[in-house]
Amino acid sequence: MRGVPLKLGQALSMQEEYLIPKPISEALARAQKSADILPQSQLNQMLESELGTSWRSHFKDFESKPIAAASIGQVHRACTKEGVDVAVKVQYPGVAESIDSDLNNLKVILGYTKILPTSFFFGDLIRNMRTELKEECNYLNEAAKQMEFRHLLKGLPGFYVPKVIPHLSTRHVLTSEWVDGVNFFSPPFINIF
């Protein structure tokens, strides 16, 4: 599962039980954790169309198996030819182009089955998802926001925003500096919740 159906599943799985029946929210939570990954041929096709046929020449190393997969893309660890460790976020082919039709189909199906209570404001959710997904599918927009946050938070203790690698970023590929993170649900952070 990818794209809008998975994104909708993610949004609905976080709702309170009185809005979404428990069996449905549990199924959606399982779907949220099982995003499909691109077959190698599609990954190569996507990277060739975005970074050129010699896309591999930009990297010393590129891990073909993604380290993460989500609703609209997956992330690969790589090292640029300049020796910079990077995260390469690759959008699934066709996700951006299918947003309108996927949301229209979901609206019809969920309206017909009446799975969701009328108090759910499903029309508002669809409208918001349409806007947000179209923005989220534009990785150049995400890169600009990341660069702005990097500038705004520069020098503040406790914050670090990874540097975007512009020549390896396009509308459907976002490459940024690899930074090891910290799990907020592990000590010492668990104690602050």
Sequence and secondary structure as in RCSB ss.txt:
>XXXX:A:sequence
MRGVPLKLGQALSMQEEYLIPKPISEALARAQKSADILPQSQLNQMLESELGTSWRSHFKDFESKPIAAASIGQV
HRACTKEGVDVAVKVQYPGVAESIDSDLNNLKVILGYTKILPTSFFFGDLIRNMRTELKEECNYLNEAAKQMEFR
HLLKGLPGFYVPKVIPHLSTRHVLTSEWVDGVNFFSPPFINIF
>XXXX:A:secstr
  HHHHHHHHHHHTS TTTS HHHHHHHHHHHT      HHHHHHHHHHHH TTGGGGEEEE SS SEE SSEEE
EEEEETTS EEEEEEE TTTGGGHHHHHHHHHHHHHHHT S GGG HHHHHHHHHHHHHHHT HHHHHHHHHHHH
HHHTT TT     B GGG  SSEEEEE      TTSTTGGGG 
